[in-house]
Amino acid sequence: MMAYFDSNGVQIYFEEHGIGEPVVLVHGFASCAENNWGATKWFTTLGSHYRVIALDCRGHGKSGKPHDSVAYGGETMGEDVIRLMDHLGIKRTLIMGYSMGGRIVTGLLMSHPERLRAAVLGGIGAGSATAPSFSRKPIVDALLAENISGVTDQRAREFRQFAESTGNDLKALAACMGADREGLMAEHIAAKKIRVPVMIVIGTKDVLIPKPTLLRDAIAGSELVMLEGRDHLSAPGDKHYKEAVLEFFKSAPA
């Protein structure tokens, strides 16, 4: 099933696959549900066991694309997920986010833990007071540049290349990347004392991610899975990732 719903004035696209207990999937920056989860066979893998619900986050895919950064600020994108659950009558769910989606799901673990049975955080780590996460401004500048030839920052250039390759609205992505929201700081996460079961999944060659052990240590009892030889883009399709998630969700409390 493919459909839209109104999330506080922004049309959000979502699709469903399979039947059973719900699993919500939240994709990464400059991607969409189909690229992050369909092309990598997650719909097939999870849809054999669960009712899989995947949204296109605002600013991405088939969803509405505001150009004002205010539309993406704070925990707005997490609230889109909660409104989707409300729209579908889902009280509690298993959930997985990758990269930006992992950041969104981490926010939900802190703000709406009662709505989550278990969470997988893929492709993210945490910063700290002594090891802050990277600056987003060069990426915003790269997305707004007239063309990629003028982008000299390597990481920002890679973001721009990926955004262009998937046919995105660059101004919407710049607004999303530049929005006013807190970074993922280990100290803040630890203070929330998250009790929802959490598994963190990172590729061993993922150079975009701060130390994943900071995030693991900030969430008591969380499990860290390292995917050998995988980087940020290749990790989502890894078969060991899928096997670990199936086993983790199977063990989640009712």
SULBELWO-V812320 format. One record per pair of residues at least 6 apart in sequence whose C-alpha atoms are under 6 Angstrom apart, sorted by the first residue. I is the first residue (numbers start at 0). GAP is how many residues later the second one is. If there is no record, write none. Layout:
# SULBELWO-V812320
i = {I,I}
gap = {GAP,GAP}
This chain:
# SULBELWO-V812320
i = {0,0,1,1,2,2,3,3,4,4,6,9,10,10,11,12,12,12,12,13,13,14,14,15,15,16,16,16,17,17,17,18,18,19,19,20,20,21,21,21,21,22,22,22,22,23,23,23,24,24,24,24,25,25,26,26,26,26,26,27,27,27,27,28,29,31,31,32,32,32,39,55,57,57,58,58,64,65,66,66,66,67,68,68,68,71,71,72,72,72,73,77,91,91,92,92,93,93,93,94,95,95,96,96,97,97,98,98,101,101,117,117,117,117,118,119,119,119,120,121,121,122,123,124,124,124,124,124,125,125,125,125,125,126,126,126,126,127,127,137,138,139,141,141,142,142,142,150,185,185,188,189,197,198,198,198,199,200,200,201,202,202,202,202,202,203,203,203,203,203,204,204,204,205,205,215}
gap = {14,15,12,13,10,11,8,9,6,7,73,54,52,53,51,42,43,49,50,40,41,38,39,36,37,30,34,35,29,32,33,31,32,30,31,29,30,28,29,30,71,29,70,71,72,29,30,71,29,70,71,72,71,75,6,9,70,71,74,70,71,72,73,71,133,24,29,21,22,23,197,7,6,7,6,113,107,106,104,105,108,107,106,107,110,104,107,106,107,108,107,26,23,24,23,24,22,23,24,24,23,24,8,24,24,25,24,25,19,20,78,79,80,134,79,78,79,80,79,78,79,79,85,84,85,86,87,90,58,59,60,88,89,6,57,58,59,57,58,18,17,34,9,14,17,27,31,6,29,32,29,28,24,23,24,25,24,24,25,24,23,24,27,28,32,22,23,24,25,26,24,25,26,25,26,6}
